[in-house]
Amino acid sequence: MSSLAAAAALASTVTSAAALGFVPVAVRFQLFDILADLDKPVSGKDVLTALQARSDGKTRQDVPCLLLIQDTLYAMSGLRFVDFAGENLYCANAITRHLAATPSAQHGAVHFTTEALLGGAFLMRKLERENFQYPFQERETPFQFAYKSMGQEELTKEHTYSIMAAEGRMASFNHFMVGKFMKTNTAPDRLRALGYDLESVLNHAQASTPLTMVDIGGGRGEMFLDFKAAFPQLQTSDLIVQEFNHDITDIPGVTLATWNYKDESPQPIKGALIYHLAHILHNLPDLEAVRLLKKISEAMAPHSRLLIHEFAKNANYAKMHAAMIALYGGRERSSNEWNQMANLAGLRVTFEAYPPFGEGLIEMRMVESSIQIEYYLPIAGNNRKLIDELSL
């Protein structure tokens, strides 16, 4: 049966695509910051005047025309990023103020409305051209197909990150990865809230076991700096961030190492207490993800643990799942999928927690390890933990 409410919701969703294209314009010209600072209903002309005041000493070409400001503000109101306060009047709302207060969120908004939007626009065209061959390979996603369709052949076989670097987009993306859309608590607090006792893992490590932790693809080391602040027994030499980002050359407080997990080299650090993968595997197709897990498995000792920090595969992250497919051939994964991948890599899932929002946590250990499996049963809207000690 037809429904007015359903039709309105449908139209509102599918007409968002072009409006999302204006988000980089809003960020480029500081519209969220200006509205938050003015903190009252203002016109496009008021916003332009404020922007001109911020642009002293720049050339006239750095300031857009009034019509572009007006249309961008109107598009942002359609996305509910700002409030429509009357004809050509706009004011900041909670999302506006969050964007203004969280620069990394603005960089994230630009990423998903630039790279992900472009990839999504060419997804169906790629499927049709290739007789619906699926899933996508890592360097053969709709994003690469978009560049091929635009005649930029030199980029069509490059990884998405390499294309972003060629387009001058990696500095912005790195800013996004530092704070993401919001950092609600520290890494130790997040693990504790998920029911994972990292402190006990560190305290119960045998005297002969090093406290080495390795963050593979760990960016600028934010997670390890959180750990170092919370656990004074961790030394700089214990905390190793493995990166292959040429823009990152030094991280005070942790040890920076180079490992490109994409090449044929094995994981060079053997027998670490904990290996971490934070938002790495959702960038990878299944085969590439298993290959990486296998490399880590081969480096692990019986005391070693692998902690995977990823979003749950639930309705809240369905859009993120689609973005990972369009950009990298990656995906979010369910508990069953994590268990299947662990088995293929010679590992076993020994802890898992999947909150409705925010990062979940999956622990994997070697099959022959003495492990602790934690089962989660939904009871009255909460998770009750049952623990069985198994020696495998």
N, C-alpha and C positions, 0 to 999 in steps of 0.2 A: 504494500500500500504506500502511496506517495505521502510524504511528510514535509511540511514546510520547514520544520526545524532541521530535518535531515538534509534538505536541499540547501539551506543556509550554511550548515556546517560543511557540506561538500564544497560549495562555491568558495567559502572562506579559505578552505585548505588549498584547493588546487590553483586559486588565483594568487597564492602567496609567492609563487616562483619568481615572477618579475619584480615584485616588491623586494624580495631578498637581494636582488641584484643591486639595489640602492644602498644596502648596508655598508659596503666599502666606501661609498661616497660620504655617508654620514660620519664614519670613523675618520676618513681622510680630512674632513673639514671640521672635526671636533664638535659636531652638533650635539652629541649627548653631554659632553662636558659643559658646553655653553648653556644648554637648557637647565642643567643641574645648578650651575652657578647663578643664573638669573632667577630661578626658583619662583616663577610666576607666569601666568599666561602671556606669551609674546608672539609677535608676528614674524614672518619670514624676514621682513625688513629689519626688525630688531636683532634677529640672529645674525644677519649679514653685517650689521653695524658692529656687533660684538666681535665677529670674526675679523673684520677689517682692523679693529683696534688691536687684536692679537697679532696681526700680520704686518705691523709697522716695520719698515725697512725691507720688506719683500717687494717683488715686482707685482704689478697689477695682475699678471697671469696666474698668480698663486691664489687668487680669490675668485670663487665661482660667481656666475650671474645670479640675480635674485630668483629667477624662475627655477633654476636647479635647486636652490635652497628650499624653495616652497614645495616643489614636487618631492624632494627627498624627505622632508618633514611629514608630508602627507602619507607617503609610503610607509614611513616608520610608525605613524599612528595606526595604519592598517594592520601592521604586525604587532601592535600593542607595545611597541618599544618606547613610545611617547604617547601622551594623551592629547586627543583632539578636543580643543577647548572652545571652538567656535570657528566661523569662517576665517581661514588663514590664521588661526590662533592655536598655539601648542604650548604644553607645559610638561615638565618632568614628572614621571611616575616612578614607582619602585624599581622598575627595570632600567629606566634612564639613569637613576642615581646609582644603581649597582654597576652599570657599565662605566659611569664616570669614576667611581671609586675603585674599580678593578681593571686596570689597563690590560692585563692579560686576557680578560674576557672580551675586550674589544678586538684584540688580535685573533682570538679564537673565532669570533663572529666573522671576521674577514676571511679566515681560512675556510670555514664551511660555506660561505657565500661567494667564494672565489673558486677554489679548487673543487670542492665537493659539488657545488652547483653546476660547474662545467661538466664534470664527469657524469652527473645524473642526467644532464640534457642529452648526452650522446649514448646513454645506456641502451635504449631501444634500437637506435640506429646501428649500433655495433651488433646486437643480437640478430637483427634482420639481415645485415650484410653477411654474417657468418653462420647463417642457418641455425641460429639459437644455440650455438656451442657454449657450454656452461659447465662448471664455474670458470671464472676468468683466471688467467695466470697473472703472476705478480707484475710483469712488465707488459701485459697485454690487456689492460683494463679499459673501461670506457674513457678514462682520462687520457691515456696514450692515443686512443682512437680519435679523440677530439682534436689533438694536435695533428694527427695524420690527415684528418678531414680539412683542417685549416691550412694544409700545405707545409707544415713545419716538420719535414721529414727527419731532420737532425735530432729531434726530440722523441720520435715515435717509439724508439726501443729503450729509452731511458727509464729508470725507476722514477716514481712520482717525486721523491725527494730531490733527485737530480734535476728534474724539470723545474721544480720550485726554486732550486738554487740558480738555474739559468735565468729564471724570470725575476730574480732578486727578491724572492719571497721567504727565504729561510730565516732571516733575522727576525721577521715578524712571527713566524711559526715558533722559533725558539723562545720568544717572549711569552707566547701562549703556553708553551709546555712548562714554564716555570711556575705559573700560578693557576693555570687552566681557567675554568669558568668561575671557580671559587675554591678556596682552601678553607675548609671548615675547622680542621684540627690537625695536629701533628701526626706524623706516621705512627709513632708508638701508641698514641691515643686511639687512632683508627683501628689498629690491630687489636688493641685491648677491647674496644667496643664490639669487634667481631667475634670475640671469645678466644683470640689467639694470644697465648702467654709467651711473648718473646723473651721477657725477662727470665723466665724459668729455663728456656732453651739456652740462654747465655750462661746462667748460673750453674746449670747442671752439666755443662760441657766438661769432659774429663780434662785433667791437667795437661795431658799430652795432646789434646785437641786444640788447634788454633781457633781463635775467635774470628777468623777471616770471613767477611761477607763480601760478595761480589754482585754489583748491580750492573747487569748487562744492558747496554743502551741506556744508561742512567742519566743522560743529559748533564745538567750542571750540578748533580749530586744533592739535590734538595732533600730527598728521602734519607740519605745517609747522614746529612748534617743534623736532621731531626733525631736520628738514632744516637749520634754522638753526644748531643745535648742531654739526652735522657739517660744514657748509660755510660758513666764515666770510665768504666773498664775498657771501653772501645778506644783504641788508639788510631791515629791517622793511618798507620800501616795496616790496620785490620780492615779498613773500609776502602774497597777498591771499586772505582767506577770505570767500567770498560766502555769506551766510546769510539766512534769512527766519524765524529763530526769535527771537521777541520777548524770550525769556528771556536771550538772549546779546547784551549791549550793549557789551562791551569784551574784547579779547584782548591782553594785554600781549605785545609781541614780534612781532606780526604786524599787518597792516592789515585791519580789518573793513569789509566793504562789504555792501550789501543788493542782492540780485537774486532775485526770485521767478521761477524758470524756468518756473513753471506758467502765468504770464500770457502775453500776446502780445508782450512786449518782447523785443528781441534781446539777445544777450550783449553787455553794454556795454564789456567790456575786449577790445580788438582786438589781435591779433598777439602774444599772450603766448608765451613760450618753451614753457611746459608748462601745459596745463589738466588738472586732476585730477577724477575722479569716483570716490569711494570709497563703495561700498555704497549708491549712489543708484539705479543702473539696475535692480538686482534688485527694487526697490520699484515699478517701473513696468511697465505692460503694454507689449507690443511697439510699438504705435503711438506711445505717449507717449515711450518710450525713443528711438525714431528721431527724433521731433520735437525732443527735447533734443539729440541728436547733431547734427542738422541746424543748430540754432542755434549750436552750438559750431563746427561746420565753417565756417559763414559768417563767424565772427569770426577764424578761424585765418589765419596767413600761411604761406608756404612753409616757413619755419623752425619752425613750431609743431608741437607734439606733444600728443596727448591720451592720458593714462594712466588706464586703467580698472582699479580695484582691486576684484575680485569673487572669490567662491569658484568653484571648478571645478564643473561639472555632472557629478558622479560619485556613486557610491553613498553616500559619506560625507555628502553634502549634500542627499540626497533629501528629508529631513524639513524642512530649511530651505526648499527649493523649495516644498513644500506649504504652509508657513507664509506665504511671500510671496504665494502664490496666494490663500489665505483672507483675508489682511489687506489686500492692495493690488492684487490682480490682476497682481502681478509674477511673477518667475521667475528662477531661475539659468539660465545659457546656456552652450552648447557652443561650440567653436571654429567650427563651421560656422555657427551662429547669429550669432556676433559678426561673422564675415565678411559674412554677408548684410546685417546691419544697417549695417555700415560702407559697403557699396556703396550702400545706399539713401540714406545721408547724404552721399555724395560723398567718402567717406574710404576708406582701405585699411589693413588690419591689417599692421603692420610688425614686431611683436614679440608673442609670446604665450608664457606659461608657466602651467601648471596643476598645482600640487602637489596631492597627495592630501588633505592637510589644510592649512588656513590659506588666506590670501588669494592668489589668482593675480594675474596682471598681463597686460593687453592694451594695446599701444600702437597708436594709429591716427594716420595723417598724411594730408595732402591727397594726392589722386591724382597731381597733377602734381609733387609733391615728389621730390627725390632721396632715396631711402629705403634702408633696410637691412632686409631680410626675414630672419627667423631661423626656420629649420625645426627641429623637435625630433623626433628619431627614438628610440624606445625600444630601447636596446641593453643587454642584461645587467642589466636593472632600473634603468638610469640613463638620463639624457637626454644625447644628444650633439648639439651645436649645429653646424649648417652655415649659413654666412652667404654670401648672394649680394648683391652690390651691383647695384642696378637703378636706372636713370634712367627714370622713367615720364613 
